[in-house]
Amino acid sequence: MKKNYILLQMYDALRSGVGLNINDCCNRYAISVATFRRYIAFLRSYFFENYGREIIYDAQNLLYCLK
């Protein structure tokens, strides 16, 4: 899959409130954990700069969520 498509899918999951699980994303998109972390860092910056919102890690549910 293309990087842009994966980022858009991740963006949609965060915006819809579903959240992102590392293992699920890595398996679904065939990416490494390091790549997932780079994508989250990119999205974290994007959401903060454009919307003033943060991506947080919910350790209880093992999800990255938009706050």
N, C-alpha and C positions, 0 to 999 in steps of 0.2 A: 504494500500500500504506500501511497505517497504521503510525505510528511504533512502537506497542507490538509489533506483529507483527514488524517488522524487528529491534527490540531483542531479542526472544525468539529469533529465528533466529540473530542474532549471538552471543547468550549460549550457545545450543546448540552452535554451531560451536567456540567457545572451550572449553567444558566437554568436548567430545568429542575435543579435541586436533587438530582439523582446521586451526584458525587462520583468519585473515581477511586477504584481499588487498584493498587499497583499490579497485583498478580493478574487480575481480570484484564486490565489494559494490555499488559505485556503479552498475554496469551492471545487475546483477540486481534491485536495489531501486529503480532510477531516482532516486537521490539524488545530491547534489553531494558533492564532496570535503569541503567545510566541514561539511556535515551528518554525513558519516561520522566526521569528527574529533570532533564534539560527542558522537555516540553512543559512540565509543571512550572519550572522557573520562568519560562517565556510567558506562559499564561498568567502567572502571578504578577509579573511586571505589567502586562497588558491591562489586567483588571484594575490594578491599583492606579496606574497612570490615567486610564480613561474613565473609570467609574468610581474610583476611591474605595473599591472593595478589596477584601483580602481573601486569599485561598488559605484555609487552615487545614491541618491534619487532625481528624477526629480519631484518636487512638482507640477509643472504645469500640467504634464501628469499622476501624481500619479503612477510612475513606478520606479523600481530599474533598473538601466542600467549600463552597463560596459563602463568605460571611457578609 
